[in-house]
Amino acid sequence: MSYNPNIPQGGPTGAQPNVNMSFTQMLQRSHQEQTHQEAPVEAPDLPPQAIGYRGVYNATPPPQQLPPNALGGGRTPSAQPILPIDLPPQAFLTSSMLLDMVDKKVDVLLRDEKEYIGILRSYDQFANLVLTECSERIAARNPAASTDSPAPKWLVCDVKLPGLMTIRGENVTICATVDLDREDEPKGVQFAPEEQVRELASAQRAEKKTLDSRKAKAFKAAGIEAGFGMAA
């Protein structure tokens, strides 16, 4: 068999005759052809996939097909609601609402009317709080306050608590951030010595306990069960 130089011997399709291609050039051309063939085609009508969540929050639920004789089977299916694309997974956790309060000064009011002010360092799924640099705020009604007097309604004092403060979540009624620009002069409140505030608060609690006891006895005599804290 004679060799004809005018006939191409091997090589990729479309190669020029009598052209000696190196292995690197052949590999690059093969890679380009494979990339061009495997390029995905995106449908223009589909919504973009959510970044970082793999399309979980913008996926449309499958339509429900009802038989014609079923109740509501003849109705036109309405559009299913779609969750926002940029809705984070933390939005489904109730305790995640405290995420923005971490490392900020907060005011916590408990069910027994005790009040603590400190920096929120941590919390868990049960809204148990961990505070540092915590102080207990003791408040009492100001005897000098009246409708005609401009005196503040409350007398308060802050008692510094050492160490770490852990608060059980089920005892919390209010947890709010403190306005650092207004915390030195709160509205309707006057800072007073600790002994004075403690004495007034103790006397007012005793007065309230006596009044609740009288109310509880009156309710019991009328056949009505006493409310919370009204021990007969």
Buried (B, 14 or more C-beta within 10 A) or exposed (E): EEEEEEEEEEEEEEBEEEEEEEEEEEEEBEEEEEEEEEEEEEEEEEEEBBEEBEBEBBBEEEEEEEEEEEEEEEEEEEEEEEBEBEBEEEEEEEBBEBEEBEEEBBBBBBEEEBBBBBBBBBBEEEBBBBBBEBBBBBBBEBEEBEEEEEEBBBBBBBEEBEEEBEBEBEBBEEBEEBEEEEEEEBEEBBBBEEEEBBEBBEEBEEEEEEEBBEBBBEBEEEEEEBEEEBEE
